[in-house]
Structure formats: structure tokens, C-alpha cells
């Protein structure tokens, strides 16, 4: 399995003066010379530089203490996760999988080669513990495509020690700035190399004899950044901005889902639901003859992502309630049976999900989403005033929520009410997402509605969870009874879940009156 390291670092411009004295930095007892390492890295990307556009870097590096394949994934400004695999001649399958949602069917090929002479210093405290590694890197960059432009420069890199306090980097930067050292204009060596060796930027030197900014005599321009979408003006602009954000969320979460990161599956599933809801709520803006088939594919993906979700919800709920029961109310091996039920499909479903993310169907869905954003199927209303077009759509959704809630309140307790509450919950979710998309143009009223619908969805979700838990309890009780085990505790838990659902049903009328009274409908 690949090794992952959280990397927190800052980069600075450098000239012939090298590294300033850092012994005065608070907490630093000594600056230890660790010698010079010679690094040789080849960076891979697609021909149209999809990884670079997503701020992802994939390299094969020799030299230094961490030779191998490295994939760097942005986490926050100045923070990246570096996923490592041992050296091999080709891109490791594990790393190729982590960038598949970006690369898809395109070929990964060498893009840039960076050779660096790294002069390393360790900043240590009074106990000799490492606080940060500081290096002065003399870099020589060569573009391996587009005519082979070259560049060279020197930079200072400060990387925080594992589990170090990020505030320490502020102290180092304060000292560097005092010495006249300024932060780099580039987020990474690769970004600078791409900017300075590209023939398209006009700054590369195909002859290989260039020298950019290493001497400090020539002021370097910042590298180009990806073009941001134009400011939203029309109804269509705002809807597309929301659609784009959810597409981006799916792409960004894909590696985390593959690595089984906490809550990543749930978050990707929510992004698919938000997208599908936007297509349906704003059918007067985006042509549903185009978006409905995409919505069907999003529903498929959400279903695959949610294979284990209901089981997880039930398991968490029953584990919690069992922990609250006194021993006198626990009869039979109920905990063992619950564990067996909870783990029955876990192993197989994990492999199935990875298969889904590698499938042509999923990759085709991503291509389709890209195409819709690039060439949106806008209808006439898309050019209209957002406050009118979007406001009307949100009011329509809210009206349907209102009707479903009233129907549920009036329904007799039992399956009919359970069904009505579940339908109201689904519509409340859709209205919440529609209100989220409406918040930029409509402001506070849409924000208030989104908050109210979130609260309503949570309340109704409690009820739906209770319905699911009771169904599973009946199944487990029947199995236990069939093999001669006591079913007493299953009955106790079932009764508690009935009380839980009744509490939600009793609270709903008052909660709904509050939502209406606070003006959530005024969008």
C-alpha cells in the first residue's frame, strides 16, 4: 500500500546570497548542515496538462532520501499530501488510479525534468528534535515537450517537521523577510518550470542556453493561473456556477474515496445529489431533455456510493442504543449477531466501488459533465434576471415541500405516514440544494431557506432512520428466533425506535410552523 506523508512547506525567492542566518528564530537551538543532495525528477502529465490544471503533481525522482514515485495532492494553501510508491520504470497502478478521474483515457507522459542541487539544513530545538528542514535548491528545468525550453533558478524551501506546529513557519518567515527574502511567486517548482519553459508563454528558451531570474537581476513575472469563470450575472450564470462546483467536488473527492478517507464517500454522494437536484429544480434554465439522462447516471452513481450507507447508519444507531441499555435488558448474543450483519458485505462492496470508479460508465459521466459545463444547454430563461428566474424555481420547490409536509401531518400513524414523511424529506433536500444555488443572487432569504430545509431534513432523517432500524430489527429478531436465541432485546430496541419516531412526528407540526413563521418562503 502507498505511503502518505502530509507536507507543510513554504517557498521563497533566492539569489546569490544564499540562506540567511536562522539561529535567531524563536525555538531554534542549532542549524545543522546536512550536506548537498542531487535530485533528478521527471514530472508526468497529459498532453493538455490536466494534472497541472488541478494542482496535482506526479513525478519519478531519484536521489535524496525519498527516491521513488510521488503524487502530491493539494489539501490547503501550503499543505499537500505526498503519496509515495517505490521506484519503477512506469507509473505505478496505484498512483494512476488516484488521478484517473482527471486523466481518464489520456496518456500520462513525461512533461518536465527538474535537476536540483539541494543544500540542506536542519533546524533543531534544545533537545535536538527537528523543527523544520530548510534547503537552498539550485534548480535546472527542462521542458520535455514543446521544443524543449529550459530555465534555471535558486529558491529556498522550508518544510515543517512531521507533527510540527505550523506557527513555527511564521517565525522562520519573519526572519527570512527581515533578511530581505520574499515568498516565491510560484506554488511549486513544477508550476515555475512550466511557466518559464513553455514556448506558449514566450519565456522558454528552446536553445537551452537561457537563465531565468537566478541572478536576481531580472524581475520574474508570476506564472499564469487557470482562468476563472466570469462573474455570474444571469440566472444561467448562477446555476452553472453551482453545477461547476459540484462537478469539481466529485473530481476532488475521487482520490479520497479510492483511499477510503473518512466521510469521502458520503460527501461525493451529496455532490451527486446536489447536481441532480440542480438539473431538476432549474429545468427552466437548463434543458431537461439533455440533463435528465445525466441525472439518471448521477442517480446510479449515488446508489453505488450508498451501497453501505444504510447499513452504516443502522449499525451506528444500534451500537449506540445497545451501549445505553442496562445489562438486565440484554439477552442473547445480540452484539455478535449485529457485528456479523454489519460486516457481511463490507469487503466485497469496497472492491465493487473501486470497480465503479474505474468503469467506462463513470468516466463517461465525468466527460458528459465537462461537456455540459463547456457547452451548456441553456434555455431562454437562462438569460433572465436571477432574482426572478431562480426565485420562482425555489418558491416552486418550497411549495411542494409544504404540500408534502401537510400531507404527512394529516396522515394516520403507520406506513402511510412513514412514506409521506420520507417523500417530504427527499423534497426538502432538493429544496435545500436549490436554495444553496440561489444564495449568491438572492442573499439572506435563500440562505434562511437553505438553513430551514437542512433542519427539516435532519428531523425527518431521524424518522427515516428509525423506520430502517425497525425493519432490520425485525429481520434480526426472526433469524435469532429461528436458531433458538432470545429475541427479547430486539423487542426492547424496537419499542425504543417506535418512541423515537413518535417523538419526531409529535415535533413536526411545531417545527414546520416555525419554518413558515420565520419567513423561509420569502425568496
TORKE-649267 format. One record per residue (C-alpha): residue number from 1; residue in three letters; x, z, y. Coordinates in nm, 2 decimals. Example, Ala and Ser with C-alpha at 12.3 -4.5 7.8 and 13.67 -1.06 7.14 Angstrom:
NODE,1,ala,1.23,0.78,-0.45
NODE,2,ser,1.37,0.71,-0.11
//
This chain:
NODE,1,unk,0.00,0.00,0.00
NODE,2,unk,0.13,-0.08,0.35
NODE,3,unk,0.28,0.19,0.56
NODE,4,unk,0.13,0.25,0.90
NODE,5,unk,0.30,0.41,1.20
NODE,6,unk,0.14,0.50,1.54
NODE,7,unk,0.37,0.36,1.81
NODE,8,unk,0.36,0.50,2.16
NODE,9,unk,0.61,0.34,2.39
NODE,10,unk,0.68,0.21,2.74
NODE,11,unk,0.89,-0.08,2.85
NODE,12,unk,1.10,-0.12,3.17
NODE,13,unk,1.29,-0.39,3.35
NODE,14,unk,1.67,-0.35,3.33
NODE,15,unk,1.97,-0.51,3.50
NODE,16,unk,2.35,-0.47,3.46
NODE,17,unk,2.34,-0.10,3.55
NODE,18,unk,2.20,-0.02,3.20
NODE,19,unk,2.04,0.32,3.12
NODE,20,unk,2.03,0.59,3.39
NODE,21,unk,2.13,0.94,3.31
NODE,22,unk,1.84,1.11,3.13
NODE,23,unk,1.99,1.46,3.08
NODE,24,unk,1.78,1.58,3.38
NODE,25,unk,1.45,1.51,3.21
NODE,26,unk,1.25,1.83,3.15
NODE,27,unk,1.29,1.95,2.79
NODE,28,unk,1.59,1.73,2.71
NODE,29,unk,1.89,1.92,2.59
NODE,30,unk,2.10,1.63,2.50
NODE,31,unk,2.12,1.25,2.49
NODE,32,unk,2.28,1.13,2.17
NODE,33,unk,2.44,0.79,2.13
NODE,34,unk,2.32,0.63,1.80
NODE,35,unk,2.51,0.31,1.83
NODE,36,unk,2.41,-0.05,1.86
NODE,37,unk,2.17,-0.22,1.61
NODE,38,unk,2.15,-0.60,1.58
NODE,39,unk,1.79,-0.71,1.52
NODE,40,unk,1.66,-1.06,1.43
NODE,41,unk,1.29,-1.11,1.43
NODE,42,unk,1.07,-1.42,1.38
NODE,43,unk,0.71,-1.39,1.51
NODE,44,unk,0.43,-1.58,1.34
NODE,45,unk,0.11,-1.71,1.48
NODE,46,unk,-0.13,-2.01,1.46
NODE,47,unk,-0.06,-2.33,1.64
NODE,48,unk,-0.32,-2.23,1.91
NODE,49,unk,-0.17,-1.88,1.93
NODE,50,unk,-0.48,-1.68,1.81
NODE,51,unk,-0.29,-1.36,1.73
NODE,52,unk,-0.13,-1.36,2.08
NODE,53,unk,-0.47,-1.41,2.24
NODE,54,unk,-0.59,-1.09,2.06
NODE,55,unk,-0.27,-0.90,2.15
NODE,56,unk,-0.17,-0.89,1.78
NODE,57,unk,0.19,-0.94,1.67
NODE,58,unk,0.31,-1.04,1.33
NODE,59,unk,0.69,-1.05,1.26
NODE,60,unk,0.95,-1.06,1.00
NODE,61,unk,1.25,-0.86,1.11
NODE,62,unk,1.60,-0.79,0.97
NODE,63,unk,1.85,-0.54,1.10
NODE,64,unk,1.79,-0.18,1.21
NODE,65,unk,1.63,0.10,1.01
NODE,66,unk,1.29,-0.06,0.96
NODE,67,unk,1.36,-0.41,0.84
NODE,68,unk,1.05,-0.58,0.69
NODE,69,unk,0.72,-0.74,0.79
NODE,70,unk,0.54,-0.57,1.08
NODE,71,unk,0.19,-0.62,1.21
NODE,72,unk,0.12,-0.45,1.54
NODE,73,unk,-0.24,-0.38,1.63
NODE,74,unk,-0.34,-0.25,1.98
NODE,75,unk,-0.51,0.08,2.00
NODE,76,unk,-0.49,0.17,2.37
NODE,77,unk,-0.26,0.07,2.66
NODE,78,unk,0.10,0.15,2.54
NODE,79,unk,-0.03,0.25,2.20
NODE,80,unk,-0.02,0.04,1.89
NODE,81,unk,-0.04,0.08,1.51
NODE,82,unk,0.25,-0.08,1.33
NODE,83,unk,0.16,-0.17,0.97
NODE,84,unk,0.47,-0.24,0.76
NODE,85,unk,0.55,-0.42,0.44
NODE,86,unk,0.89,-0.48,0.27
NODE,87,unk,1.09,-0.80,0.34
NODE,88,unk,0.98,-1.11,0.16
NODE,89,unk,1.00,-1.48,0.22
NODE,90,unk,0.64,-1.53,0.30
NODE,91,unk,0.37,-1.34,0.49
NODE,92,unk,0.25,-1.05,0.27
NODE,93,unk,-0.10,-1.09,0.15
NODE,94,unk,-0.20,-0.75,0.28
NODE,95,unk,-0.10,-0.84,0.64
NODE,96,unk,-0.25,-1.19,0.61
NODE,97,unk,-0.58,-1.03,0.52
NODE,98,unk,-0.57,-0.80,0.82
NODE,99,unk,-0.55,-1.10,1.06
NODE,100,unk,-0.79,-1.33,0.86
NODE,101,unk,-1.08,-1.28,1.10
NODE,102,unk,-0.86,-1.42,1.37
NODE,103,unk,-0.66,-1.68,1.18
NODE,104,unk,-0.94,-1.80,0.94
NODE,105,unk,-0.84,-2.13,0.78
NODE,106,unk,-0.55,-2.19,1.02
NODE,107,unk,-0.18,-2.17,0.91
NODE,108,unk,0.05,-1.90,1.02
NODE,109,unk,0.38,-2.04,1.12
NODE,110,unk,0.70,-1.93,1.30
NODE,111,unk,0.65,-1.93,1.67
NODE,112,unk,0.93,-1.74,1.84
NODE,113,unk,1.26,-1.59,1.73
NODE,114,unk,1.40,-1.28,1.91
NODE,115,unk,1.75,-1.16,1.86
NODE,116,unk,1.83,-0.83,2.02
NODE,117,unk,2.13,-0.61,2.06
NODE,118,unk,1.97,-0.26,2.07
NODE,119,unk,2.18,0.02,2.22
NODE,120,unk,2.00,0.33,2.11
NODE,121,unk,1.99,0.69,2.25
NODE,122,unk,1.80,0.99,2.11
NODE,123,unk,1.66,1.24,2.35
NODE,124,unk,1.65,1.58,2.17
NODE,125,unk,1.54,1.93,2.27
NODE,126,unk,1.73,2.26,2.24
NODE,127,unk,1.65,2.27,1.86
NODE,128,unk,1.79,1.92,1.81
NODE,129,unk,1.44,1.78,1.75
NODE,130,unk,1.38,1.42,1.85
NODE,131,unk,1.16,1.38,2.16
NODE,132,unk,1.19,1.01,2.21
NODE,133,unk,1.41,0.71,2.13
NODE,134,unk,1.54,0.52,2.43
NODE,135,unk,1.71,0.18,2.39
NODE,136,unk,1.86,-0.08,2.61
NODE,137,unk,1.77,-0.42,2.45
NODE,138,unk,1.96,-0.74,2.53
NODE,139,unk,1.72,-1.00,2.41
NODE,140,unk,1.77,-1.37,2.34
NODE,141,unk,1.44,-1.56,2.28
NODE,142,unk,1.40,-1.90,2.13
NODE,143,unk,1.07,-2.09,2.11
NODE,144,unk,1.05,-2.25,1.76
NODE,145,unk,0.78,-2.49,1.87
NODE,146,unk,0.70,-2.70,2.18
NODE,147,unk,1.06,-2.82,2.23
NODE,148,unk,1.25,-2.50,2.17
NODE,149,unk,1.27,-2.33,2.51
NODE,150,unk,1.50,-2.03,2.55
NODE,151,unk,1.52,-1.72,2.76
NODE,152,unk,1.72,-1.40,2.78
NODE,153,unk,1.68,-1.07,2.95
NODE,154,unk,1.76,-0.70,2.92
NODE,155,unk,1.49,-0.43,2.90
NODE,156,unk,1.46,-0.05,2.85
NODE,157,unk,1.23,0.07,2.58
NODE,158,unk,1.12,0.44,2.54
NODE,159,unk,0.94,0.52,2.22
NODE,160,unk,0.78,0.87,2.17
NODE,161,unk,0.88,1.06,1.86
NODE,162,unk,0.62,1.10,1.58
NODE,163,unk,0.36,1.36,1.68
NODE,164,unk,0.53,1.39,2.02
NODE,165,unk,0.35,1.49,2.34
NODE,166,unk,0.26,1.17,2.54
NODE,167,unk,0.31,1.36,2.86
NODE,168,unk,0.68,1.36,2.78
NODE,169,unk,0.69,0.99,2.85
NODE,170,unk,0.57,1.06,3.21
NODE,171,unk,0.87,1.29,3.26
NODE,172,unk,1.10,1.01,3.14
NODE,173,unk,0.93,0.75,3.36
NODE,174,unk,0.96,0.98,3.66
NODE,175,unk,1.34,1.00,3.61
NODE,176,unk,1.37,0.62,3.55
NODE,177,unk,1.17,0.54,3.86
NODE,178,unk,1.39,0.78,4.06
NODE,179,unk,1.68,0.57,3.95
NODE,180,unk,1.51,0.25,4.06
NODE,181,unk,1.39,0.14,3.72
NODE,182,unk,1.04,-0.02,3.72
NODE,183,unk,0.79,-0.08,3.44
NODE,184,unk,0.80,-0.42,3.27
NODE,185,unk,0.56,-0.68,3.37
NODE,186,unk,0.51,-0.77,3.01
NODE,187,unk,0.32,-0.57,2.75
NODE,188,unk,0.57,-0.67,2.48
NODE,189,unk,0.88,-0.87,2.41
NODE,190,unk,0.68,-1.14,2.24
NODE,191,unk,0.45,-1.17,2.55
NODE,192,unk,0.75,-1.22,2.77
NODE,193,unk,0.92,-1.46,2.53
NODE,194,unk,0.61,-1.67,2.51
NODE,195,unk,0.57,-1.68,2.88
NODE,196,unk,0.93,-1.77,2.95
NODE,197,unk,1.00,-2.02,2.68
NODE,198,unk,0.67,-2.22,2.69
NODE,199,unk,0.70,-2.57,2.83
NODE,200,unk,0.34,-2.54,2.94
NODE,201,unk,0.44,-2.26,3.18
NODE,202,unk,0.72,-2.46,3.32
NODE,203,unk,0.96,-2.17,3.28
NODE,204,unk,1.12,-2.26,2.95
NODE,205,unk,1.45,-2.44,2.91
NODE,206,unk,1.44,-2.69,2.62
NODE,207,unk,1.82,-2.74,2.66
NODE,208,unk,1.88,-2.39,2.55
NODE,209,unk,2.11,-2.31,2.85
NODE,210,unk,1.87,-2.10,3.05
NODE,211,unk,1.90,-1.74,3.16
NODE,212,unk,1.59,-1.57,3.30
NODE,213,unk,1.59,-1.26,3.51
NODE,214,unk,1.85,-1.08,3.31
NODE,215,unk,2.08,-1.06,3.61
NODE,216,unk,1.82,-0.92,3.84
NODE,217,unk,1.89,-1.19,4.10
NODE,218,unk,1.57,-1.38,4.04
NODE,219,unk,1.23,-1.21,4.06
NODE,220,unk,1.03,-1.27,3.75
NODE,221,unk,0.67,-1.35,3.76
NODE,222,unk,0.42,-1.17,3.54
NODE,223,unk,0.33,-1.36,3.22
NODE,224,unk,-0.01,-1.53,3.22
NODE,225,unk,-0.30,-1.33,3.09
NODE,226,unk,-0.60,-1.46,2.90
NODE,227,unk,-0.87,-1.59,3.13
NODE,228,unk,-1.16,-1.35,3.18
NODE,229,unk,-1.52,-1.48,3.18
NODE,230,unk,-1.66,-1.54,3.52
NODE,231,unk,-1.87,-1.27,3.68
NODE,232,unk,-2.22,-1.26,3.55
NODE,233,unk,-2.48,-1.40,3.79
NODE,234,unk,-2.77,-1.55,3.59
NODE,235,unk,-2.98,-1.40,3.31
NODE,236,unk,-2.79,-1.62,3.07
NODE,237,unk,-2.45,-1.49,3.20
NODE,238,unk,-2.56,-1.13,3.13
NODE,239,unk,-2.70,-1.20,2.78
NODE,240,unk,-2.39,-1.40,2.69
NODE,241,unk,-2.16,-1.12,2.81
NODE,242,unk,-2.34,-0.88,2.57
NODE,243,unk,-2.32,-1.13,2.29
NODE,244,unk,-1.95,-1.18,2.35
NODE,245,unk,-1.88,-0.81,2.35
NODE,246,unk,-2.05,-0.77,2.01
NODE,247,unk,-1.86,-1.07,1.86
NODE,248,unk,-1.54,-0.91,1.99
NODE,249,unk,-1.63,-0.58,1.83
NODE,250,unk,-1.67,-0.74,1.49
NODE,251,unk,-1.34,-0.91,1.52
NODE,252,unk,-1.16,-0.60,1.64
NODE,253,unk,-1.32,-0.38,1.36
NODE,254,unk,-1.24,-0.62,1.08
NODE,255,unk,-0.89,-0.48,1.01
NODE,256,unk,-1.01,-0.12,1.03
NODE,257,unk,-1.29,-0.20,0.78
NODE,258,unk,-1.03,-0.35,0.54
NODE,259,unk,-0.82,-0.04,0.57
NODE,260,unk,-1.13,0.19,0.52
NODE,261,unk,-1.08,0.36,0.86
NODE,262,unk,-1.32,0.63,0.94
NODE,263,unk,-1.66,0.51,1.07
NODE,264,unk,-1.54,0.15,1.10
NODE,265,unk,-1.80,0.01,0.85
NODE,266,unk,-2.08,0.18,1.04
NODE,267,unk,-1.95,0.06,1.38
NODE,268,unk,-1.92,-0.30,1.26
NODE,269,unk,-2.27,-0.28,1.11
NODE,270,unk,-2.40,-0.16,1.45
NODE,271,unk,-2.23,-0.46,1.62
NODE,272,unk,-2.41,-0.70,1.39
NODE,273,unk,-2.74,-0.53,1.47
NODE,274,unk,-2.68,-0.54,1.84
NODE,275,unk,-2.61,-0.92,1.81
NODE,276,unk,-2.91,-0.99,1.61
NODE,277,unk,-3.13,-0.78,1.84
NODE,278,unk,-3.00,-0.96,2.15
NODE,279,unk,-3.08,-1.30,1.99
NODE,280,unk,-3.44,-1.18,1.92
NODE,281,unk,-3.51,-0.99,2.24
NODE,282,unk,-3.37,-1.27,2.46
NODE,283,unk,-3.53,-1.56,2.29
NODE,284,unk,-3.64,-1.70,2.63
NODE,285,unk,-3.27,-1.72,2.73
NODE,286,unk,-3.10,-1.84,2.40
NODE,287,unk,-3.28,-2.09,2.19
NODE,288,unk,-3.40,-1.92,1.88
NODE,289,unk,-3.40,-2.24,1.67
NODE,290,unk,-3.02,-2.20,1.70
NODE,291,unk,-2.99,-1.82,1.69
NODE,292,unk,-3.24,-1.73,1.42
NODE,293,unk,-3.02,-1.88,1.14
NODE,294,unk,-2.73,-1.69,1.28
NODE,295,unk,-2.94,-1.38,1.29
NODE,296,unk,-3.02,-1.43,0.92
NODE,297,unk,-2.64,-1.43,0.85
NODE,298,unk,-2.59,-1.12,1.06
NODE,299,unk,-2.86,-0.95,0.86
NODE,300,unk,-2.68,-1.05,0.54
NODE,301,unk,-2.35,-0.91,0.67
NODE,302,unk,-2.52,-0.58,0.79
NODE,303,unk,-2.67,-0.55,0.44
NODE,304,unk,-2.33,-0.59,0.27
NODE,305,unk,-2.18,-0.34,0.51
NODE,306,unk,-2.46,-0.09,0.44
NODE,307,unk,-2.44,-0.10,0.06
NODE,308,unk,-2.31,0.25,0.05
NODE,309,unk,-2.45,0.38,0.38
NODE,310,unk,-2.78,0.52,0.25
NODE,311,unk,-2.60,0.68,-0.04
NODE,312,unk,-2.36,0.85,0.20
NODE,313,unk,-2.64,0.98,0.42
NODE,314,unk,-2.83,1.13,0.13
NODE,315,unk,-2.51,1.28,-0.02
NODE,316,unk,-2.41,1.44,0.31
NODE,317,unk,-2.76,1.58,0.36
NODE,318,unk,-2.79,1.72,0.01
NODE,319,unk,-2.44,1.87,0.01
NODE,320,unk,-2.52,2.05,0.34
NODE,321,unk,-2.85,2.19,0.23
NODE,322,unk,-2.71,2.30,-0.11
NODE,323,unk,-2.44,2.49,0.08
NODE,324,unk,-2.71,2.67,0.27
NODE,325,unk,-2.91,2.78,-0.04
NODE,326,unk,-2.86,3.12,-0.18
NODE,327,unk,-2.73,3.12,-0.54
NODE,328,unk,-3.06,3.26,-0.67
NODE,329,unk,-3.23,2.93,-0.58
NODE,330,unk,-2.97,2.71,-0.75
NODE,331,unk,-3.04,2.63,-1.11
NODE,332,unk,-2.87,2.39,-1.34
NODE,333,unk,-2.56,2.16,-1.28
NODE,334,unk,-2.72,2.00,-0.97
NODE,335,unk,-2.39,1.97,-0.78
NODE,336,unk,-2.22,1.79,-1.07
NODE,337,unk,-2.52,1.55,-1.10
NODE,338,unk,-2.51,1.49,-0.72
NODE,339,unk,-2.14,1.41,-0.74
NODE,340,unk,-2.19,1.17,-1.03
NODE,341,unk,-2.47,0.99,-0.84
NODE,342,unk,-2.27,0.98,-0.52
NODE,343,unk,-1.97,0.82,-0.68
NODE,344,unk,-2.15,0.59,-0.92
NODE,345,unk,-2.09,0.27,-0.72
NODE,346,unk,-1.81,0.37,-0.47
NODE,347,unk,-1.52,0.19,-0.64
NODE,348,unk,-1.69,-0.13,-0.71
NODE,349,unk,-1.86,-0.16,-0.37
NODE,350,unk,-1.53,-0.12,-0.19
NODE,351,unk,-1.39,-0.43,-0.37
NODE,352,unk,-1.71,-0.61,-0.31
NODE,353,unk,-1.69,-0.55,0.07
NODE,354,unk,-1.34,-0.68,0.09
NODE,355,unk,-1.46,-0.99,-0.10
NODE,356,unk,-1.73,-1.04,0.16
NODE,357,unk,-1.47,-1.02,0.44
NODE,358,unk,-1.26,-1.28,0.26
NODE,359,unk,-1.55,-1.51,0.18
NODE,360,unk,-1.61,-1.85,0.33
NODE,361,unk,-1.96,-1.74,0.43
NODE,362,unk,-1.83,-1.46,0.65
NODE,363,unk,-1.56,-1.67,0.81
NODE,364,unk,-1.81,-1.95,0.88
NODE,365,unk,-2.03,-1.69,1.05
NODE,366,unk,-1.74,-1.60,1.28
NODE,367,unk,-1.69,-1.97,1.36
NODE,368,unk,-2.06,-2.00,1.44
NODE,369,unk,-2.05,-1.71,1.68
NODE,370,unk,-1.75,-1.85,1.85
NODE,371,unk,-1.93,-2.18,1.89
NODE,372,unk,-2.24,-2.02,2.03
NODE,373,unk,-2.03,-1.84,2.29
NODE,374,unk,-1.83,-2.15,2.38
NODE,375,unk,-2.14,-2.38,2.40
NODE,376,unk,-2.44,-2.15,2.43
NODE,377,unk,-2.79,-2.29,2.35
NODE,378,unk,-2.93,-2.19,2.69
NODE,379,unk,-3.30,-2.24,2.78
NODE,380,unk,-3.44,-2.29,3.13
NODE,381,unk,-3.49,-1.92,3.18
NODE,382,unk,-3.12,-1.86,3.14
NODE,383,unk,-3.07,-1.98,3.50
NODE,384,unk,-3.32,-1.73,3.63
NODE,385,unk,-3.30,-1.41,3.82
NODE,386,unk,-3.17,-1.14,3.57
NODE,387,unk,-3.39,-0.87,3.71
NODE,388,unk,-3.70,-1.08,3.63
NODE,389,unk,-3.60,-1.26,3.31
NODE,390,unk,-3.42,-0.97,3.15
NODE,391,unk,-3.66,-0.71,3.28
NODE,392,unk,-3.95,-0.89,3.13
NODE,393,unk,-3.79,-0.91,2.79
NODE,394,unk,-3.71,-0.54,2.79
NODE,395,unk,-4.06,-0.45,2.90
NODE,396,unk,-4.20,-0.66,2.62
NODE,397,unk,-3.98,-0.47,2.36
NODE,398,unk,-4.08,-0.14,2.51
NODE,399,unk,-4.45,-0.23,2.48
NODE,400,unk,-4.41,-0.30,2.11
NODE,401,unk,-4.23,0.04,2.06
NODE,402,unk,-4.52,0.21,2.24
NODE,403,unk,-4.78,0.05,2.02
NODE,404,unk,-4.59,0.14,1.70
NODE,405,unk,-4.54,0.50,1.81
NODE,406,unk,-4.91,0.54,1.89
NODE,407,unk,-5.00,0.39,1.56
NODE,408,unk,-4.77,0.63,1.37
NODE,409,unk,-4.90,0.93,1.56
NODE,410,unk,-5.26,0.84,1.47
NODE,411,unk,-5.19,0.75,1.10
NODE,412,unk,-5.27,1.02,0.84
NODE,413,unk,-4.97,1.20,0.69
NODE,414,unk,-4.83,1.02,0.39
NODE,415,unk,-4.69,0.68,0.30
NODE,416,unk,-4.88,0.50,0.58
NODE,417,unk,-4.73,0.73,0.85
NODE,418,unk,-4.39,0.71,0.69
NODE,419,unk,-4.40,0.33,0.71
NODE,420,unk,-4.53,0.33,1.06
NODE,421,unk,-4.25,0.57,1.18
NODE,422,unk,-3.99,0.35,1.01
NODE,423,unk,-4.12,0.04,1.19
NODE,424,unk,-4.12,0.23,1.52
NODE,425,unk,-3.76,0.34,1.46
NODE,426,unk,-3.65,-0.02,1.40
NODE,427,unk,-3.82,-0.14,1.71
NODE,428,unk,-3.68,0.15,1.92
NODE,429,unk,-3.33,0.04,1.81
NODE,430,unk,-3.39,-0.31,1.91
NODE,431,unk,-3.52,-0.19,2.25
NODE,432,unk,-3.22,0.03,2.30
NODE,433,unk,-2.99,-0.26,2.24
NODE,434,unk,-3.19,-0.48,2.47
NODE,435,unk,-3.17,-0.21,2.74
NODE,436,unk,-2.79,-0.19,2.69
NODE,437,unk,-2.76,-0.56,2.76
NODE,438,unk,-2.99,-0.51,3.06
NODE,439,unk,-2.80,-0.22,3.22
NODE,440,unk,-2.55,-0.43,3.42
NODE,441,unk,-2.82,-0.63,3.61
NODE,442,unk,-3.09,-0.36,3.61
NODE,443,unk,-2.89,-0.04,3.66
NODE,444,unk,-3.04,0.31,3.62
NODE,445,unk,-3.39,0.21,3.48
NODE,446,unk,-3.23,0.02,3.19
NODE,447,unk,-2.97,0.29,3.14
NODE,448,unk,-3.25,0.55,3.12
NODE,449,unk,-3.45,0.34,2.88
NODE,450,unk,-3.14,0.30,2.65
NODE,451,unk,-3.09,0.67,2.65
NODE,452,unk,-3.45,0.74,2.57
NODE,453,unk,-3.46,0.49,2.29
NODE,454,unk,-3.14,0.64,2.15
NODE,455,unk,-3.31,0.99,2.15
NODE,456,unk,-3.62,0.84,1.99
NODE,457,unk,-3.42,0.66,1.73
NODE,458,unk,-3.24,0.98,1.64
NODE,459,unk,-3.56,1.17,1.60
NODE,460,unk,-3.72,0.90,1.38
NODE,461,unk,-3.40,0.87,1.19
NODE,462,unk,-3.43,1.23,1.08
NODE,463,unk,-3.77,1.15,0.94
NODE,464,unk,-3.65,0.84,0.76
NODE,465,unk,-3.35,1.03,0.61
NODE,466,unk,-3.60,1.28,0.48
NODE,467,unk,-3.80,1.01,0.32
NODE,468,unk,-3.49,0.87,0.15
NODE,469,unk,-3.37,1.21,0.04
NODE,470,unk,-3.71,1.30,-0.12
NODE,471,unk,-3.71,0.97,-0.31
NODE,472,unk,-3.36,1.04,-0.45
NODE,473,unk,-3.45,1.40,-0.54
NODE,474,unk,-3.75,1.28,-0.74
NODE,475,unk,-3.52,1.04,-0.93
NODE,476,unk,-3.25,1.30,-1.00
NODE,477,unk,-3.51,1.55,-1.10
NODE,478,unk,-3.66,1.31,-1.35
NODE,479,unk,-3.31,1.25,-1.50
NODE,480,unk,-3.24,1.62,-1.52
NODE,481,unk,-3.57,1.70,-1.68
NODE,482,unk,-3.51,1.42,-1.94
NODE,483,unk,-3.19,1.58,-2.06
NODE,484,unk,-3.33,1.93,-2.06
NODE,485,unk,-3.18,2.06,-1.74
NODE,486,unk,-3.37,2.27,-1.49
NODE,487,unk,-3.54,2.08,-1.22
NODE,488,unk,-3.63,2.39,-1.01
NODE,489,unk,-3.37,2.34,-0.74
NODE,490,unk,-3.47,1.98,-0.69
NODE,491,unk,-3.82,2.10,-0.62
NODE,492,unk,-3.69,2.36,-0.37
NODE,493,unk,-3.49,2.08,-0.19
NODE,494,unk,-3.79,1.85,-0.19
NODE,495,unk,-4.00,2.12,-0.03
NODE,496,unk,-3.74,2.17,0.25
NODE,497,unk,-3.73,1.79,0.31
NODE,498,unk,-4.11,1.79,0.34
NODE,499,unk,-4.08,2.06,0.61
NODE,500,unk,-3.81,1.87,0.78
NODE,501,unk,-4.03,1.55,0.80
NODE,502,unk,-4.33,1.76,0.91
NODE,503,unk,-4.13,1.91,1.19
NODE,504,unk,-4.04,1.56,1.32
NODE,505,unk,-4.40,1.45,1.30
NODE,506,unk,-4.51,1.75,1.50
NODE,507,unk,-4.24,1.70,1.76
NODE,508,unk,-4.30,1.33,1.81
NODE,509,unk,-4.61,1.34,2.04
NODE,510,unk,-4.44,1.57,2.29
NODE,511,unk,-4.11,1.37,2.27
NODE,512,unk,-4.30,1.05,2.34
NODE,513,unk,-4.49,1.19,2.63
NODE,514,unk,-4.15,1.29,2.78
NODE,515,unk,-4.01,0.94,2.74
NODE,516,unk,-4.31,0.79,2.92
NODE,517,unk,-4.32,1.06,3.19
NODE,518,unk,-3.95,1.02,3.28
NODE,519,unk,-4.01,0.65,3.37
NODE,520,unk,-3.83,0.48,3.09
NODE,521,unk,-4.09,0.20,3.11
NODE,522,unk,-3.99,0.12,3.47
NODE,523,unk,-3.74,-0.16,3.41
//
